Amino acid sequence: MKWHEVSIHTKESNEEMLSGFLNTISKGVSIEHSLDILKKKIDNFDDKYRLDPTDYPESDIRIIVYFDETADISGKLQEIRDFIGSNPLDARDDINIITREIDEEDWENEWKKYFHSFRVSEEFVIVPSWELEDYEFREDDKLIKLDPGMAFGTGDHPTTSMCLKMVEATVKPHHKIIDVGTGSGILTIGAHLMGARDLKATDIDELSIKVARENFELNACVNDVVLETGDLLKSESGQYDIIIANILAHIIDEMIDDAYTRLNTDGSFIASGIITEARDGIVDHMTRAGFEIKEILEDSGWVSIHAVKG
Ligand SMILES: C[S@@+](CC[C@H](N)C(=O)[O-])C[C@H]1O[C@@H](n2cnc3c(N)ncnc32)[C@H](O)[C@@H]1O
């Protein structure tokens, strides 16, 4: 199966109008922001998460659309040019359109070129499924098996690796744990490898739930995890020893008081997805809620906080 990829480099101000239109004529649209825009836009952390860090446009944005091999690509390109020509887009003359054909198999193999086993912490090692046979691990290594073709949460983002370090240092087999915003399920898999068996993983996004289930199967922990869609801790009624959430600062902020309520005394709240600028506000709120700050890790502008219910 072949795909036509059409990549449109343009101003950020054109994003909404152009992507709205492209969504109506294609099989999928993805937006790549330059790093400068990403730094300003905290809200698209999830987008940032899904991108290959080496693949950001140097400026502005790149909107990428895909058409399957049966599409009339010249007709589609004409439709795009007509739309650009007849709508009030910024810097219209600078909009750059590039097309290429992608072989689905090549695409799969592209991933394999860039994704290799790597150590995230003292014991956790992320191993792609195709390297399991060859990987020479140490006796005490804990392998998190993931297939990056299945979207985000591969452990190479600083927020995930900092959370995994905190999971490794904190989780004990008797702990009851909830992982809010589980994504690929990576943090729950880490907790399971530390021996925890009373696990719950939630996400607001159905696709994440599907991906997490596949990864739980791959890591033989599916029977020990209750996996559900959910919005933060809003519908939770149980008590936990550890709450983990790697989302966004303002979303973490929304769940601090619920996290305090849902934790047992001495329980841990491991929170990440927080940019450095938002750290003090989150720490203040946690302290006001009754938490003691046990540890703060920082990496590449991101912060992870381990707070304990006093
Ligand atoms: C950055 S990913 C983290 C994935 C994984 N836990 C990790 O650390 O690699 C954030 C996840 O939070 C989910 N999310 C965002 N808002 C949420 C909400 N209100 N309730 C539950 N999950 C949410 C997103 O769908 C996404 O899967």
Ligand as a Chemical Component Dictionary entry (heavy atoms), coordinates in Angstrom:
data_LIG
# 
_chem_comp.id                   LIG 
_chem_comp.type                 NON-POLYMER 
_chem_comp.pdbx_formal_charge   0 
_chem_comp.three_letter_code    LIG 
# 
loop_
_chem_comp_atom.comp_id 
_chem_comp_atom.atom_id 
_chem_comp_atom.alt_atom_id 
_chem_comp_atom.type_symbol 
_chem_comp_atom.charge 
_chem_comp_atom.model_Cartn_x 
_chem_comp_atom.model_Cartn_y 
_chem_comp_atom.model_Cartn_z 
_chem_comp_atom.pdbx_ordinal 
LIG C1  C1  C 0  1.824  13.071 27.667 1  
LIG S1  S1  S 1  0.788  11.712 27.612 2  
LIG C2  C2  C 0  1.507  10.682 28.881 3  
LIG C3  C3  C 0  1.558  9.239  28.496 4  
LIG C4  C4  C 0  2.273  8.331  29.506 5  
LIG N1  N1  N 0  1.613  8.337  30.782 6  
LIG C5  C5  C 0  3.722  8.718  29.666 7  
LIG O1  O1  O 0  4.094  9.183  30.739 8  
LIG O2  O2  O -1 4.477  8.557  28.712 9  
LIG C6  C6  C 0  -0.641 12.420 28.418 10 
LIG C7  C7  C 0  -1.852 11.542 28.370 11 
LIG O3  O3  O 0  -2.852 12.137 29.189 12 
LIG C8  C8  C 0  -4.102 11.962 28.565 13 
LIG N2  N2  N 0  -5.032 12.977 29.109 14 
LIG C9  C9  C 0  -5.119 14.292 28.775 15 
LIG N3  N3  N 0  -6.087 14.891 29.512 16 
LIG C10 C10 C 0  -6.611 13.936 30.327 17 
LIG C11 C11 C 0  -7.653 13.948 31.303 18 
LIG N4  N4  N 0  -8.344 15.056 31.587 19 
LIG N5  N5  N 0  -7.939 12.785 31.954 20 
LIG C12 C12 C 0  -7.248 11.636 31.656 21 
LIG N6  N6  N 0  -6.267 11.587 30.731 22 
LIG C13 C13 C 0  -5.940 12.718 30.073 23 
LIG C14 C14 C 0  -3.788 12.084 27.093 24 
LIG O4  O4  O 0  -4.788 11.462 26.316 25 
LIG C15 C15 C 0  -2.433 11.386 26.987 26 
LIG O5  O5  O 0  -2.571 10.019 26.703 27 
# 
loop_
_chem_comp_bond.comp_id 
_chem_comp_bond.atom_id_1 
_chem_comp_bond.atom_id_2 
_chem_comp_bond.value_order 
_chem_comp_bond.pdbx_ordinal 
LIG C1  S1  SING 1  
LIG S1  C2  SING 2  
LIG S1  C6  SING 3  
LIG C2  C3  SING 4  
LIG C3  C4  SING 5  
LIG C4  N1  SING 6  
LIG C4  C5  SING 7  
LIG C5  O1  DOUB 8  
LIG C5  O2  SING 9  
LIG C6  C7  SING 10 
LIG C7  O3  SING 11 
LIG C7  C15 SING 12 
LIG O3  C8  SING 13 
LIG C8  N2  SING 14 
LIG C8  C14 SING 15 
LIG N2  C9  SING 16 
LIG N2  C13 SING 17 
LIG C9  N3  DOUB 18 
LIG N3  C10 SING 19 
LIG C10 C11 SING 20 
LIG C10 C13 DOUB 21 
LIG C11 N4  SING 22 
LIG C11 N5  DOUB 23 
LIG N5  C12 SING 24 
LIG C12 N6  DOUB 25 
LIG N6  C13 SING 26 
LIG C14 O4  SING 27 
LIG C14 C15 SING 28 
LIG C15 O5  SING 29 
# 
